[in-house]
Amino acid sequence: MTEHTAAATVPTAHASRYLQQLCKHWQHNLTVEYDANHGTVVFPRDARGADHPADALVTFDAGDDALTVRIDASSTEQLEGLKGAVARHLDRFAFREAPLTFDWR
C-alpha cells in the first residue's frame, strides 16, 4: 500500500480486550472492522483538517501475550501522527498497565 509503514509488538496479556476497545472507540467516526483477534481502522487522508496523499490503515492483531499494531500511511507526517495517536489511545484504555512499550520498527 505504501512505503510509510511501522509496526510494533506491544506486550500485554489483554491484547484482545484493548483491540476491541480501540475499534469500538474509533468506529463512531471512522471505518472500522474487527473481531476478538483482528481489527482494521481507516484514517481518512483529510482527518482533522490534514491533507495527506491517501488514507492510512491501522491493523491490530491480538495474541496471547501481545498486541501487534501495523500502520500503513501515505506520508511520514501521517505515520508519525498515527503512531502517537495509537499509543495515546492504547495507554488510555490500558491505564492499569500504561505506559505500554511500543517497539516501532
Helices and strands as residue ranges (DSSP letters): E 4-11, H 15-26, E 31-34, E 38-43, G 47-49, E 56-62, E 66-73, H 76-93
